[in-house]
Amino acid sequence: MTGVEALFVDANVFMYLAGSDPVLRTRCREALRAADEQEMALVTSAEVLQEILHRYSALDRPDDARVVYDSATAICSDIVPITERETERALELLLRHSRLPARDALHVATMETNGIHRILSADRHFDRLEAVERVDPADLARPA
């Protein structure tokens, strides 16, 4: 990821983009538009895609899983894999940050592996980690 600023996109952004809350849906749509206008490389991971599938499967909404999955893969310029390296690093993060959810630890590990320092996410637990900068969709969506 050289030359262009990369922004990791968390699952909640894609889910809110397709969700029923008009405020969250608009914020996420505008944030993604702003990122595109700023020529940021939008990146996500295979784990984020799995999270989308898991959530909609648990809700017995497979058609929504397809829509959100397709949206995520269309929006992001790169879908990075998860390997043993990322899971090992995620474990290290979990051991140091007891309240960090496992999926979020894996996202951070994946970002580190790929040299990405910023995450577009509504999840505030990323704010406790020095390794990443969370960009709230509401902040990116605001005009300068």
WOTAUR-V388164 format. One record per residue. N is the residue number from 1. SS is DSSP state (H for helix, E for strand, - for the rest). OMEGA is omega in degrees with one decimal (* if undefined). D_FIRST is the distance of its C-alpha to the first C-alpha in whole Angstrom. Layout:
n/ss/omega/d_first
N/SS/OMEGA/D_FIRST
N/SS/OMEGA/D_FIRST
//
This chain:
n/ss/omega/d_first
1/-/179.6/0
2/-/176.7/4
3/-/-178.4/7
4/-/177.7/7
5/-/179.1/7
6/E/178.1/7
7/E/178.1/10
8/E/-178.0/11
9/E/-179.4/15
10/-/-177.7/18
11/H/-175.8/20
12/H/178.7/23
13/H/179.5/21
14/H/-179.0/22
15/H/176.6/25
16/H/178.8/26
17/H/-179.6/25
18/-/-173.2/28
19/-/-175.4/30
20/-/-179.8/34
21/-/-175.5/33
22/H/179.6/33
23/H/179.9/32
24/H/179.2/29
25/H/-179.8/28
26/H/179.1/28
27/H/-178.3/26
28/H/177.8/23
29/H/-179.4/23
30/H/177.3/23
31/H/178.9/20
32/H/176.2/18
33/H/179.3/20
34/H/178.0/19
35/H/178.0/15
36/H/179.3/16
37/H/178.2/18
38/-/177.6/15
39/-/174.5/13
40/-/174.0/10
41/E/179.5/8
42/E/-173.9/10
43/E/169.9/10
44/E/-175.3/13
45/E/174.4/14
46/H/178.4/17
47/H/176.7/19
48/H/177.5/19
49/H/177.3/20
50/H/179.2/23
51/H/176.9/24
52/H/179.8/24
53/H/-179.4/27
54/H/-176.3/28
55/H/-177.6/29
56/H/173.6/31
57/H/179.2/32
58/H/178.5/34
59/-/-176.5/35
60/-/180.0/37
61/-/-176.6/35
62/H/178.5/33
63/H/176.2/33
64/H/176.1/31
65/H/179.7/28
66/H/-177.9/28
67/H/-177.0/27
68/H/176.9/25
69/H/-179.6/23
70/H/177.7/23
71/H/-179.3/22
72/H/-177.9/19
73/H/177.1/18
74/H/-176.6/18
75/H/-173.6/17
76/-/178.7/13
77/-/-178.7/11
78/E/173.0/10
79/E/-175.1/12
80/E/-178.5/11
81/-/173.2/15
82/-/179.2/17
83/-/177.3/18
84/H/179.0/21
85/H/-179.7/18
86/H/-179.7/17
87/H/176.8/21
88/H/178.9/22
89/H/177.3/20
90/H/177.0/21
91/H/177.0/24
92/H/179.1/24
93/H/178.5/23
94/H/179.7/26
95/H/179.5/28
96/H/-175.6/27
97/-/-170.8/27
98/-/-177.3/30
99/-/179.7/30
100/-/176.7/26
101/-/-176.1/26
102/H/179.4/25
103/H/180.0/22
104/H/174.9/21
105/H/178.4/21
106/H/176.4/19
107/H/-179.9/16
108/H/178.5/16
109/H/178.9/16
110/H/177.4/13
111/H/179.3/11
112/H/-179.6/12
113/H/-175.0/11
114/-/176.5/7
115/-/179.9/7
116/-/-174.3/8
117/-/-176.6/11
118/E/178.7/12
119/E/173.8/14
120/E/-173.5/16
121/-/172.3/20
122/-/-178.0/23
123/-/-176.0/24
124/H/-177.8/25
125/H/176.0/25
126/H/-179.4/21
127/H/-178.8/23
128/H/-175.5/25
129/-/179.2/21
130/-/-174.6/20
131/-/-177.4/17
132/-/173.4/16
133/E/177.5/17
134/E/173.8/18
135/E/178.6/18
136/-/178.9/21
137/H/179.4/22
138/H/-179.4/25
139/H/-179.4/23
140/H/-178.0/20
141/H/-178.7/23
142/-/176.5/26
143/-/-178.2/26
144/-/*/25
//
